[in-house]
Amino acid sequence: MSIPATSGSSFPSTPVSVSPSGSSNHSSGAYAPRIVIAGAGPAAQALVAKLDQAQFGGSITVLSNRDDAPDSLLELAVLPQVSVRFGQPATHIDPEARRVITEGGLDVGYDQLVIATGSAPMQTPIEGAERSLGYSTIDDAAAIGEAVKEATRILGRRPLGILVGTGAAAGQAEAVLRARGVRPVRTTARPTAVVPSLAGSPLPASGIRFEDGSTMLGDLVVLAEDRLPHDSLAESAGLETAPEGGIMIGHDFRTAVPGIWAIGDAAAFDGVRLGLLVAADSAAGACAAHLMGVPSRELPAAA
Ligand SMILES: Cc1cc2nc3c(=O)[nH]c(=O)nc-3n(C[C@H](O)[C@H](O)[C@H](O)COP(=O)(O)OP(=O)(O)OC[C@H]3O[C@@H](n4cnc5c(N)ncnc54)[C@H](O)[C@@H]3O)c2cc1C
């Protein structure tokens, strides 16, 4: 999927060039830039994989804010040109010096920086939220399926589902529930509490309560509130963000600041968050092609 070109865009579209610092790796005169990726989720991983498939000759440093890593990331971490730094959230960008600084004080120089810091559910406390099911990662879809199965077994009928949320996440959660035979009652009003079930019931929740004291009863509560982009890195680099969040990019995934790109849920095109427009994998493939300075169609398909 390609993103439409921005008319009158202020985003530069010049080819990737050697760092002004002149500190790129050069061997036999070949251009071997240093790419740093802030974030290590699906978008970052897809970008590393695409660059590897395209035989990118420079170095790739991935900054992950987490200490753990899924197998998919560990497989990429062993590639010779890839270095993954765990537990190193990127906190500051110096776009003039082309350096990224992490919370732990790591200072990494880059020729091209790709921000792939993703998104997170809105952090708003709802009393007793632990009695509900969340919908904030791809694994949650499986957890909802299991919960429906278990509730059906306990009740001897399909559970009555309550779905809280607006936007794309709630739409996806509804599709997940319906695929498992549950037609949820959907509310866009935020409850203040998830009500526990009566003593003796093996189900954790019996409904939700709103601010005015009114309740909505059900056997299974799913909170599927929209996600917010992790775009706090934008400020230090002087990057523009969309009103609804997300780092503003042009049609080629560049930001308005030379040498800085954004992909995945952290990016926004024309005010719309990229995660809603184009899958992280597609964005990574197109971005890799631009980074390599070749058209997308010349990159091999993802494995
Ligand atoms: C339930 C659910 C189901 C979905 N199903 C699909 C699907 O079927 N197909 C599909 O295409 N999409 C699906 N999506 C959307 C998809 O999961 C996201 O678009 C995708 O995860 C975005 O990847 P990302 O790497 O941009 O962001 P994220 O997955 O959010 O990853 C970003 C990573 O960066 C890390 N990070 C954050 N800040 C920093 C920092 N400052 N420094 C370093 N690291 C940082 C985070 O901890 C995280 O590990 C689904 C989403 C949900 C919630």
The ligand as a Tripos MOL2 file, in Angstrom:
@<TRIPOS>MOLECULE
LIG
   53    58     1     0     0
SMALL
NO_CHARGES

@<TRIPOS>ATOM
      1 C1         -5.3090   -6.1690   19.3920 C.3       1 LIG1
      2 C2         -4.6120   -5.6580   18.1610 C.ar      1 LIG1
      3 C3         -4.6380   -6.4120   17.0100 C.ar      1 LIG1
      4 C4         -3.9520   -5.9720   15.8810 C.ar      1 LIG1
      5 N1         -3.9810   -6.7210   14.7520 N.ar      1 LIG1
      6 C5         -3.2950   -6.3260   13.6670 C.ar      1 LIG1
      7 C6         -3.2460   -7.1010   12.4720 C.ar      1 LIG1
      8 O1         -3.8550   -8.1790   12.4070 O.2       1 LIG1
      9 N2         -2.5470   -6.6500   11.4160 N.ar      1 LIG1
     10 C7         -1.8530   -5.4570   11.4760 C.ar      1 LIG1
     11 O2         -1.2220   -5.0770   10.4890 O.2       1 LIG1
     12 N3         -1.8690   -4.7020   12.5950 N.ar      1 LIG1
     13 C8         -2.5540   -5.1030   13.6790 C.ar      1 LIG1
     14 N4         -2.5750   -4.3360   14.7930 N.ar      1 LIG1
     15 C9         -1.8390   -3.0900   14.7980 C.3       1 LIG1
     16 C10        -0.3680   -3.3970   15.0320 C.3       1 LIG1
     17 O3         -0.2030   -4.1700   16.2070 O.3       1 LIG1
     18 C11         0.3830   -2.0870   15.1690 C.3       1 LIG1
     19 O4          0.1240   -1.2720   14.0430 O.3       1 LIG1
     20 C12         1.8770   -2.3700   15.2790 C.3       1 LIG1
     21 O5          2.1470   -3.0240   16.5000 O.3       1 LIG1
     22 C13         2.6630   -1.0940   15.2210 C.3       1 LIG1
     23 O6          4.0130   -1.4030   15.3870 O.3       1 LIG1
     24 P1          5.0260   -0.3370   15.9210 P.3       1 LIG1
     25 O7          6.3580   -1.0050   15.9040 O.co2     1 LIG1
     26 O8          4.8600    0.9290   15.1780 O.co2     1 LIG1
     27 O9          4.5530   -0.0060   17.4080 O.3       1 LIG1
     28 P2          4.5450   -0.8650   18.7560 P.3       1 LIG1
     29 O10         3.9980   -2.2170   18.5050 O.co2     1 LIG1
     30 O11         3.8660   -0.0080   19.7550 O.co2     1 LIG1
     31 O12         6.0860   -1.0260   19.1440 O.3       1 LIG1
     32 C14         6.8940    0.0830   19.4930 C.3       1 LIG1
     33 C15         8.0050   -0.3970   20.3990 C.3       1 LIG1
     34 O13         8.8630    0.6920   20.6940 O.3       1 LIG1
     35 C16         9.1080    0.7190   22.1000 C.3       1 LIG1
     36 N5          9.3750    2.1170   22.4950 N.ar      1 LIG1
     37 C17         8.4690    3.0760   22.7800 C.ar      1 LIG1
     38 N6          9.0950    4.2300   23.0580 N.ar      1 LIG1
     39 C18        10.4230    3.9800   22.9470 C.ar      1 LIG1
     40 C19        11.5980    4.7970   23.0990 C.ar      1 LIG1
     41 N7         11.5270    6.0970   23.4390 N.pl3     1 LIG1
     42 N8         12.8070    4.2330   22.8910 N.ar      1 LIG1
     43 C20        12.8960    2.9140   22.5450 C.ar      1 LIG1
     44 N9         11.8310    2.1050   22.4050 N.ar      1 LIG1
     45 C21        10.6100    2.6320   22.5800 C.ar      1 LIG1
     46 C22         7.8380    0.1420   22.7320 C.3       1 LIG1
     47 O14         8.0720   -0.3950   23.9990 O.3       1 LIG1
     48 C23         7.4960   -0.9470   21.7270 C.3       1 LIG1
     49 O15         8.2000   -2.1370   22.0320 O.3       1 LIG1
     50 C24        -3.2510   -4.7430   15.9220 C.ar      1 LIG1
     51 C25        -3.2540   -3.9810   17.0930 C.ar      1 LIG1
     52 C26        -3.9540   -4.4360   18.1980 C.ar      1 LIG1
     53 C27        -3.9880   -3.5840   19.4280 C.3       1 LIG1
@<TRIPOS>BOND
     1     1     2 1
     2     2     3 ar
     3     2    52 ar
     4     3     4 ar
     5     4     5 ar
     6     4    50 ar
     7     5     6 ar
     8     6     7 ar
     9     6    13 1
    10     7     8 2
    11     7     9 ar
    12     9    10 ar
    13    10    11 2
    14    10    12 ar
    15    12    13 ar
    16    13    14 ar
    17    14    15 1
    18    14    50 ar
    19    15    16 1
    20    16    17 1
    21    16    18 1
    22    18    19 1
    23    18    20 1
    24    20    21 1
    25    20    22 1
    26    22    23 1
    27    23    24 1
    28    24    25 2
    29    24    26 1
    30    24    27 1
    31    27    28 1
    32    28    29 2
    33    28    30 1
    34    28    31 1
    35    31    32 1
    36    32    33 1
    37    33    34 1
    38    33    48 1
    39    34    35 1
    40    35    36 1
    41    35    46 1
    42    36    37 ar
    43    36    45 ar
    44    37    38 ar
    45    38    39 ar
    46    39    40 ar
    47    39    45 ar
    48    40    41 1
    49    40    42 ar
    50    42    43 ar
    51    43    44 ar
    52    44    45 ar
    53    46    47 1
    54    46    48 1
    55    48    49 1
    56    50    51 ar
    57    51    52 ar
    58    52    53 1
@<TRIPOS>SUBSTRUCTURE
     1 LIG1         1 GROUP 0 **** ****
